[in-house]
């Protein structure tokens, strides 16, 4: 079996632009897609999301323009071999690697008629979800939002906030005053923007408020900062998961005691193959690995399939509001009334592409065929 054709799409979703902190502009979301078609007509699709402040990001596609000719004629079963050639002559940027690797896993699932999570081990077919908010305008808006989310079935919520400690903690207090059910799990993401002093103050108060974890107070590289903070509080502290992506780095951080759990994103670490290895490293260290699922349905599906295949992820991250993160597929991934997300029913990633929507929002498209 050989790959006959590879297509690359740069898609500008028609979703509302958002920001995750008060010092950030509203970001452009660019969806870069790789479509691999084998000789028998089976296709696999992988997609990665990139963010930029001043326009849509074409960089991943331009890297793929030089790489996709190397895919044509190769065996789509050989995912590890593909990762190996992607290191020549220099390491291939992780977004480009991820798009190819996810497409190969999707292809294998469709070729075998199995969902990716079963190919990875099939640890379960559902996982509890937490709502992952956008930044809102006031503490009262967060209180009302949590009320709505609980009515929809969510039993856990993670807040993206202004990343200003006084405002963030005022919001946390306001939410807990109204939603003081200890069964409701709350988390706060500081997007690596806190000082060590502010992080300690925030962690202590979030601990008193019964928050479930405190995420990304510092850059993932500040391992000593994480270790120092963990020595002083009991609330679990986890990283952003977007800075340290190599296996040696993740292993070192875990064994040094910097993080309560690992964190990564299939679309950012190099693909499903790499994410599965990071999860296995965390499991060997006795740790969970919390996968980031922020993005459009294909990105969510790649992470969901991976965390269902392996046993050591606690939650699916459900971006809300839904309509800001649903574009390009016929089916969507939504949390059910029981607070869980379930495996899609189809093979591969389990979602059907809405090619009319993709083509309508495509900025750049190119393809490589056999002999060209």
N, C-alpha and C positions, 0 to 999 in steps of 0.2 A: 504494500500500500504506500502510495506516494502523495505528497501535496502537489496539487495541480495549479492552484491559484491562491493568491493572497491579496485581499483588499484592505485598504486603510481609509477610515473616515475620520474627519475632524468635525465634531457636531457641537453646535451652540444651542444648548437646550433653552426652551422658552420659559424657563423657571425664573421666579423672582430672585434677584440677587440679594445676598445677605452678608452680614459681617458677624464675627464672633467676639469682638472686643470693642471697647469705645474708641480705641486708637487705630482701628482698622477701617479701611473703606469697604463698601459693598463689593464683593468679589465676583469676577467673571468665572463661571464654571465651564470648563471645556471637557467634553467627553471624546477621548481618542479611542477608536474601535479598530480591532483587527478581526477580519473574517477569513478563516482558513477553509479551503475547499479541497477535498481529496479526490482521487481518481473516480471513486464510486459515487461521487456527489454528496457525500456526507460533509457537513460544514460545522465548524466550531467558531464561536464568537467570544472574544474577550474585550473588556473595556476598562479604561482607567480614567479617573477624573483628576484634572489639575486646576489650580486656582491662580488667578492673576488679578492685579489691581487695575490695569489700564487697557485691557483688551483681551481677546481670546488667545490662548496659548497654542502655538503651532509647533513647539519645539519637539515634543514627543513624536509627532508625525514625521518631522524631518529626519529624526534619527531612524525611524522605521523605514523611511524611504531607502536608506542605505543598507538596511538589514534584511528586508523581506526577500530580496532576490536569493539570499542564502537559504531561505526556507523551502523554496520551490524545488521539488525533486527529493526532498528528505522524507523519512518515515514519520508520520505524526505520532506514532507510539513512543518515539524516542525523546521524551521530554527532558531527561537529564542530559542527553547529548546536545539538545538544543541550548540548554543553559550553558553547556561547555563551550559551544562555538560562539555564544554571545559574549564570551570573555576575550575574544581575539579581535584586534590586538590590545584593546583596553577594555575595562569593565563596561558593559552596556548599561546605561542609566536604568534605574530600577523600574521606572514607569513603562519603558519600552519592553523590558524583560517581562513585566507582569502581564501586559496586554497579550503577548505571545503565549506565555505559559497558561494563562486562563483560557485562551482560545483552544489550546491543545487539550486541556482537561475537558472542556465542553465538547470538543470533537470526540474524545474517547467515550464520554458518557452517551452521546448520541450513537456512536458506532456500536456500543455494546447494549444500548437500550436501558442503561442504568443511570440514576442520578449520581452526581459527583460524590455526595456524602457516603454513599454505599461503596464506591470505589476506594474511598479513604479509610473505610473501616466500619461505617454505619453505627456509630455509638448511640444514636438516638434519632428520632424524627421530629422532635420539637425542642424548643428552648425558651425559657422565660425571657421576656422583652423588657427593656426600659425605654421610656420616651426620652429622646435627646432633643432639647429645645433649641430654638434660635434665641438670640438676644432680644429681650423685650424692653419696653420703655420705663417700667416702674415695678417696685415690689408688688403693688396691687395687681398688676397685669400677670405676674408670675403666680400669685395666689389663685386668681381666676382660671389661669391656664391649667394649673394642677387639678382644680375642681373638675374641669372638663375632661382632662386625661383620665382621672379616676372613674368618671362616668363611662368612659369608653373601655374600661377594663384594665388599664395600666396599674401595676402594683409597684412600679419603680420609675423614678424620674431623675434624669441628669440635667443639670442646669448649665447652659452656656450663658455667661454673664458679661458684665462690663469689664471685668478684670481690674477693678478698682476695689481694694479690700473693704473699705468702709461701706460702699454701696452694695457690694456682693454679700457681706454679712448682714446688712439690714434686710436684704431680700430673703436670706436664709432664715432669719428670725421671723419675718412676717409669714413665710410659708409654714413654718413649724407651729406658729401660734394657731393657725387655722387647721392645718393638717397634722395633728399630733398623734396620729395612729402609728404606734411603733412598728406595725407590719408594713407600712409604706416606706420603701427604701429610697433614700434621697442621696444624690451625689452632686459634687460641684467640680467643674473643670475650669482651671485658671489659665489655660492656654500658655503656660510657661512664663507668665508675666509678673509673678510675685518676687519680691526680695525674700531673703531668708527670714528676716525679722517678721515681715508681713505673713509669710507662709506659716510660721509658728503660731502667730496670733490667730490666724484663720483656722488652722488645724485644731487648735485647742477649743475654739468656739464650735466648730462643726462637730467635733467629738461630743461636746456637751449637748448639742442639739440632736445627737443620735444619727448623724449622717453615716451612710454605708461606706463611702470612700471619698477621698480627696485626690483629684486627678491633676497632674501636670502643673505643680506649683513652679517648677524650674525646667530649664532645658534638660533633656534626658542625659546629656553629657555631664551634668553636675552631680556625679554619683556621691560625692562627699556631702553635698547639701541634702540629698535624699537620705543618706545614712544618718546624718545628724538629726534631721527632722523625725525620722522613724524612731530614733532613740528617745525622743522626748514626748511622743504621743502614742496612743493606742489605735487611733483611727487608721485604717489601711491607706497607704499612700502608693499610688501607681503613676507611671510615667505617661507622657503623651503618646509614645510609641511611634513617633514620626522622625526620630533623629538617629537612633542606633538600630540599624537594620541587619547587620551582619551577624552570623551565628556566634562567632567568638565574642563579639561585643555584648550580645544579649546574655550569653552564658556567664560572662564575667560579671555583669551587673547583678544577675540573680544570685550568684554564689557569694558576692561581696555583701549581700544584704541591703542593697540600695532600694529595692522595690518590693512591695508586697506581692505583686504579680507582674508578669510580662504583659506587654500590649503591643499590637501590631495591626497592620491592615494589609490584606492580600494584594490590594491594588498598588500599594506603595513599597512593599518589601521585596518585590520581585516575582510575586505570583503565588498560586496555591501551593506549589511544591515547597517554596521557601517558608511560607507561613506554617505549613504542617510541620516542618522541621523545628521552627521556633516553638510551636506548641509542644512538641515532643521534648525539647530541651527543658521547657518550663515544667512539664510533667515529671521529668527525671529529677528536677530540683525540688519537687514537692509543691509546685506553684501552679496557680491558674494562669491562663493566657487570655486576656480580654481583647477580643477583636473589635476594631473600629469598623463600623458599617455605614458611616456617613457617605452619602452619595445617591446616585440614581439606582433604579432597580437592578441593573446588571451588576453594579458594584456591591450592592447589598447581597445579591444572590451568591456572588463568589465567596464572600465572607461567611454567609449563612451556611452554605454547603460545607465549608471547611470546618466550622465549629460544630456542625452536626456529625461530621465524620469522626471527630476526636473528642475525648471526654472532658477536657479540662478548660472549658470556657463557661462562665457563669451566666452571661446575658447576651442577647442580641440587642444591638443598639439601633433603635427605630427612630430615624429622623422625623421630626414633626415641625410644622404641620405637613400632612401628607402631600398636599398638592405642590409644595415647593420642591419635592424630591421624586416626582413620578413622571418620567418622560422616556419614550423610546421603546416601551414593551407593551404587549397586549395585556399581560397579567401584571399585577403588582404584588408587593410583599407588605402585608399589614398584620398588626397584632390583633388577635381575636379577643373576644370578651373574657376569656379565661386568663388573659395576661401572657399568652404564649404566642410565638411565631412557629409555624409548621413548615416542614419541607415542601417546596413546590412539587407538583405531581409529575412533571415531565422529566425526560432524561437530560443528562448534562447539567447545566445550571438550572434547568427547569422552567425557563421563561421563553416565550415566543417574542421575537423581535417585531416591532411595528416598523417595517421598512419604509412605509410612506412617511411616517413622522421623522424617521432618521434622515431620509433624503431631503425632506422639506427644510431641515435645520442644518444640513451639511455645508460647511464652509470650504473644505478641501476633500477631495477623494482621488485616490490613485490605486492602481492594481499592478501586480506582477504575475505573469503567466509563465508556464513552462516554455523554455526557449527564448524568453525575452527578459 
